[in-house]
Amino acid sequence: MDSTLWFVVAVVLVLVVASAAAVLLVRVFRARKMLLDAGVPLQSKALFWAAVVYTISPIDLVPDPVYLDDIGVLLVALRALHAAAARSGAHLEKRAAAPKKTSADGSAGVPPSQ
C-alpha cells in the first residue's frame, strides 16, 4: 500500500472519531438540560461540567488527533447523569406515591389536640 492510502484511512478515522465526540457532547448538553430541574445531586452536575471542560481543554491524556479519552469522559458523564436522574426520579415518584398520613379527625399530618 502506498502512503496516500494510509493518509486517507487516517483522515477518515480521525473524522469518524471526531464526529462521535461531537455527537456525545451534544447528548451531554441535552441531558444536562433535561436534568436541570430533576433535583440531580451536585456531584453529578460537577461531573457534567468537568466533562465539558475536559473535552474543550487543549490538555488531554491522549494527544488531540485521537479523541478516545474525550469520548470516554463524555460517556462516563452521560451515564452518571442518567443514573442520577433515574435515582432522583424514582425518589420523587416514591414521595408522590406515598400515602399521606391522616389523623383521626381527617386532617393531614396534624395530631389531634388533647
Phi, psi and omega in degrees: 000142179270170186291334179295318179296317178296322179295317179295316179298318180295318180295317179297317179297317178296319179294321178295315181293320179295320178291325176297319178296320179294319178297318179295322178296319177297319179295323177295317178297319178295320179295322179296317177298319181294325186267000184301320182258009187270002180072035181288140180300156181300327180299318180290323177294320178295323177296321176301309182294325177296321179295319179295315180296318180296320180294321181280333185297142176284348180268120183228161173288323178243136182307152192299333176300340177251113185264020184296322179292321177296317179297318179298316180295318179294322177296318178297317180296318179298314180296320180293319179295317179292322178294318179294322178293321179294318179294314181290326177294319178294322179295317180292323178294320178296319181295319181288328183275346182294134178291141179277137179283134177240149179274181183299328183270003175094356178278142187281121170069008181251120180292146180294145180282149183247000000 
